[in-house]
Amino acid sequence: MEPGRISDNFSMLTENVKDYVNMRIDLAKLILTEKIAKLATFFLIAVIFFILAMFLLLFLSLAFVFWFGKDLGPAWVGALIVTAFYIVSGILIYFQRHTLFINPLVSQLTKILMEEKDEND
């Protein structure tokens, strides 16, 4: 064997290893970027739905108070009914927070962050 050929092969091998490592680093960056984008999208959609739900509750509450004030009695009694409904709902949601919010949120975040990519894709 020629000594020059072994050094050429070795330098070619080290160059290939460097390229491979750089490609793996680039792949890791792309995967991280994709996961961050999915997380940002998930939270943006959640915030938009939350805001829409709050407006829906606000207008439904106002509609109930005005309807109650017009047809059944004083508007302040309607406002107290709505307030009592929110207090009871808040207490129920507080005691069911793990089942309603925490467990699905953790599950969704785990699904986004731990998603495996196939090497051939």
HELIX and SHEET records of a PDB file:
HELIX    1   1 PRO A    3  ASP A   71  1                                  69    
HELIX    2   2 ALA A   75  PHE A   95  1                                  21    
HELIX    3   3 ARG A   97  ARG A   97  1                                   1    
HELIX    4   4 HIS A   98  ILE A  102  3                                   5    
HELIX    5   5 ASN A  103  LEU A  113  1                                  11    
END                                                                             
